Amino acid sequence: MMSESRPPKRTSEDRQGFETRSIHAGQPPDPATGAVMTPVYLTSTYAQTGVGAHLGYEYSRSGNPTRSALEDCLASLEEADFGFAFASGMAAEDAVLRLLAPGDHVVLPTDAYGGTWRLVARIHAPAGLAYDTADLTDLGALERAWRPETKLVWVETPSNPLLAVVDIAEVADFAHRHGARCVVDNTFATPYLQQPLTLGADVVVHSTTKYLGGHSDVVGGFVGLNDPDLAERLAFLENATGAVPGPLDCFLVLRGLKTLGVRMDRHCANAAAVAEMLAAHPTVERVLWPGLPEHPGHDVAKRQMRDFGGMVSFIVEGGE
């Protein structure tokens, strides 16, 4: 697509189920050959009949058909109008943080993923972004961390690695009432278990390297959102900074998405068995998994997630 134009609104196959969309959304048969698998378009440039006159693509940093298929598919799964694929989860997070200006303030969770913390504290903070941390499971803690210049609340739920569960609707509502946006890192849950945009979040981010890719053979990231003006700014950043995935990377994530539903069902079942075993183990002090009734976020997870996820942490009796 042209780098200066507004990004196209992604279409959602509303009457199709999640698993059907994971296979087909954004991936019609190839019009040139009828291929049912989206081809890997290994090209950097596209023919033009005149200046700016092309078939929708001009340069693969600005847009690539394989990448468009991935963006359309993931946007559909996250119930997003707009989707953007990036070269890594950190590139996706960086693009979202670049929507802020020097002097703006962001609230991070106290147990934010280490890469998120590093990106904010060591890259964006020296450039003028202010930040504080808060236990986002406690609205009182969020309110105490709030500043007049706060523009963003960054949520992970379940979090990495402590598996804290944040009430997305509650935090998003708080942010909106105070004139800010809510971003949710949905990597651990995946859109199969949780769709933050439907719960009030403004932006959802992923490392597609993990469950979405599913085979430990690709690195990637994704951002989904519904605000057209914000999407236009993000499209500009995606093109201007160039942190985009290659077409083969996009193909591999699309391949992984086709089995996301069945894999997540098995991941959750396996996690339940592991958590049950660990909870009964004499050398384990505490198991951190939202599916356990004693987990402090169990009720919230039960309300906003389809299942409790495949990630389990635990604390060893006696400490390190």
N, C-alpha and C positions, 0 to 999 in steps of 0.2 A: 504494500500500500504506500501511497505517497506520505513522506515523513511529516509534512506540514498539515495534513488533513486530520479531521476528527476520526478516531478509530471507529470501525463498524460495530454496531451493537450486536452482541452475540445472540443467536436465537436459541431458545430452549424448547426441546420436544416435551412439552408439559404432560402429554398423555402417555408417555413412555415411562416404564419403570427405571430405577437407577441402573440396574445391571444391563438393561437394553441400551441405555444411553452410554454406558461405559464402553460398549462395543461399537456403537453406530454414530453417536453424536459428533458432528463435525467431520464425518468420514463417509460421505456418499461414495459410490463406485467412481473410480477415476474416469472423467469424461472422455479422455483420449483413448483409453484401452479397455475400460470396464473392470479394471482390477479392483477387487473388493478390499484389499489392503492398501492404505494410503502409501503411495510411492515415496521414496526418499529422494527429494529434489536436491541433488548435489550440484547446485549452480550458484554462482555469485551474482550474475547479472542476467537481465531479461531483455529481449528485443523490444524496441519501441518503434512505432511507425512515425512518431514525431516527438517533439519535446513534451514530456509528460503524458504521452499517448501510449498506453500499454494495457495489458490484460489484468491489471490489479497488482502487479509486482514489478519493481524496478531494480532493486538491489537487496540482497538477502539479509543485510543488517536491518533494513527497514521492514522486511516481510518475506516469508518463505512459505510455500504451500504446506509443507509438512508441519512447520511450526504453527500455522493457522489452524490446522486440524487439531493439534494438541490444545491450543488455546481455546478453541470452540468446545472441545470435549470437556475439558476441566471446568470451563465456565458453566457449562450445562450441569455438571455434577455438583458444583457449589452454588447453584441457583444465582449465578452472577450474570449481569448483562455484558460485562467486559472482562476479558482475560488476557494476561500477558505472561509469556514464558521467558525465563531467564536462565543464564548459564549455571547458576547454583542458587541454593536457598539464600545464601548470604547476599548475592547480587540482587535477589528479589527484595530482601529486607533493606538493602542500601537504597534501592530506588524509592521505596516507600518513605524512608527517612529523608530523602532529598526533596520531598514535598514540603518539608518544614523549612523555616528561615532561621538565620542566626538570631539568637535571643529567645526563640521559642523554647518551650519546656515540655519534656515527655516524662511520663511516669512508667517505669518498668516494674515488673514483678520482682520480688526479693529473690526468687529462685529462677531468674531468667536463664535461658540457655547461654552457655559461656561465650559462644560466637556472637550472640546478640549483644551481650554485655560488652565484649571487646569492640564491636563495631560502633556502639554508642559512645563508650568511654574513651576510646583511643583514636577514633577517626572523626566522629561527628562533634564530640564535645570540644576538642581543640579548635574546631572551625566555628564554634559559637553556640552549639546546641546545649541547652541546660537539661539536666535530668535528675530525678530522684527515684528511689525504689519504695515500694509499699507491698504489704501483704494484700493482694487483690481479692482474697477470700473474705476480707473485712472492709466494708465500705467506710468505716470510721478511719481506718488506716489510709485509705485512698484520699479521703477528705483532708486528712492532716498533711498529706504530701502535695496537695493541690496548690497551685499558684495562679495568680491572675493571668500569667502568660502561658499556662498549660494548654497545649493544642492537641495532645495525643496521649492515649492510654494504650500500652502494649500488653496484650494478654497472651499467655500460653495456657492451654487447658486441654488435656492434662499436661502438666509441665514436665520439663526434662531437667534433672532426672527424678525429682521428688514426687511426681505424680499428683501435685496439687490440682484441685478442680475449682475453677472460677465460674461464677454465675454470669454467663455472657450477657444475658438480657439485662441483668441488674447493673453491671458495670457500663454497658453501652448506654443505658438510660441515664446514668449519672453523668457520663461524659457529654451526652447531648444536652442535658439541662445546664451544663456549664460551658457550652459553646465549643466543645472539643470533639474529636473523632476517636473511635475505638478500632484498633487493629487486633486481629486474632491470628496467632500462629496455630494452624490446624494440622500440623505435621503428624503428631502422635495419634490424633483421632481419625484423620482422613475424612473426606466428605461422605463416605459410606456410614460413618458413625455419628457425624455431627456437621451441621451446616450453619456456621456462625452468622452469615448474612441474613438468614431467615430469623435469627434470634436478635437482630438489631445492630450487629457489628457493621462498620462502614467498609472495612477492607479485610480480606482473608489472605494469608500468605502460607506457602508450603515450601519445604524442601522436597522436591519430587524424587530426590535420591533415595528416600526411605521407602515407605509403604507403596507409594504411587508407582514408582519404577518397579520395585518389588524383587529385583533379581541381583542387586549389588553390582550392576555393570554400567551404571550411568549416573552422572551428577547433573542436577538441574533444580530450578526453582519456579514458582508461579505466584502471581498476584491476581486476585479476583475482586471485583467491586461493581457497584451499580450506578454511581454518580458519573454522568457523562462528562462534566467539566473536569473532575479529578482524573477520569480515564484519559482525557485528552492530554493532560499534563504528564501522566505516566507514560503514554505512548511517545511523547516527545523525549522523555528521559530514556526510555528503552532504546530509541533510535540514536539519540545524541551520545549516550555513554557506551552503547554497543555491547553490553554484557548479555548477549543473546546466546541461546543454545544452538548447536549445529543441527542440521536436519536428521542425522543419524541418531543423535541424542533424543530428539523429539519422537522419532519412530520407536525407540526403545521404551520411552515412557508410555506412549500409546499402547504398545504391546503389553506393558505391565497393567495398564488400566483395565484391560479386557477381563482380567481375573481378579480385580480388586475385591469385589463382593465376596466371592468364595474364599479368597485368602484371608480376608478380615474375619469372617466367621470362624475359620480354623484358628487364627491367631488368638481370638478372644477365648475360644474354648481351651486352647493350650494354656493361656495365661491363668485361667481359672484353676486348672489342675496344678500348675506350678505354685500359685498363691496358696492354695489349700495345703499342699505339701509343705511349703515353707512355714506357714502359720503353725503347723504342728511340730516343727523341728526344734529340738531342745537348744540349739545354738543360735536361733533367730529370735531377736528381741521384738521386732516389729516388721510387718509386711506392709508395703506401700502400694496398694492397688485399689482403684476406686470401686471395684466390684465387691469388696469386703464390707459388710454392714457397718463395721466399726470405723471405716475410713471416714474422716470428717467431711469429705466431699461426696459421699455415696449418694445422698438424696438428690443433690444437684446433678450429678452425673446421670442418675437414673432418669431425671426429668429431661435433660437436654441431649443425651446420647442414646443411640440405638443399642449399644452394648458398651462394655467397660474398657475395651482396648486390650492390646496385646503386650504392653510394656509393664514390667513388674520391677520394683526396687525393694530392698530389705535392709534392715539394720542388724548387724551381727551382735549377739549377746557379748557384753564386755567391751564393745567399741573396737577400735583398730587393733 
